[in-house]
Amino acid sequence: MAHDYIALLEAEPEGGYTVTFPEIGIAATYGANREEALAQAEDMLEEAVLGMMAHGDDVPPPARARIRGTRATVVLPPLTAAKLEAYRAMRAAGLNKKQLAERLGWQPSQVTRLFDGRHASRLDQIEAALKALGRRLVVSSETA
C-alpha cells in the first residue's frame, strides 16, 4: 500500500500557503512559501498518523480520487510507514496490542513501543510483528 497522501496547498492573500490533508481530515498547517509549507505538512501528517495509532483509531489509506486545486504529495517517513503497516495488519486481524504481544511472546509494553512515534523501532521487530500476523515487510525504492 502506498503511503503518499494528497496535500492541498492554498495560497493565502497575505502570502504563504495553507496545507490540508482531505484524505485524513486533519487540521491545516501553514508555511511562508511552498517549500516551508510542504515541510510543515510532512511533520503534521506523521504526527496525525501516529496520533491515530496511539488512540486506537483507523488510519485512512491514501485515496486515489481526483481532488481539485493545487496539490502535492506528502509521503510518510519509511519507519512510520512500516509501523503503520503492522498496525493496520493487527487491526485487520481483529487483535489489540495485548493480543499481539501474546502472539509474539513479548511484553505488552514492547508492542506499545512498536507503534510509538518517539521510539525508533527496529525493522526486525516490525518484521516479527507482521510475520505473526501472516504478513511480510516489502521494501522498494523509486526515482526521486
Beta strands, then each sheet from edge to edge (+ up, - down):
strand 1: 4-11
strand 2: 17-21
strand 3: 26-31
strand 4: 71-75
sheet 1: 3+ 2- 1+ 4-
end
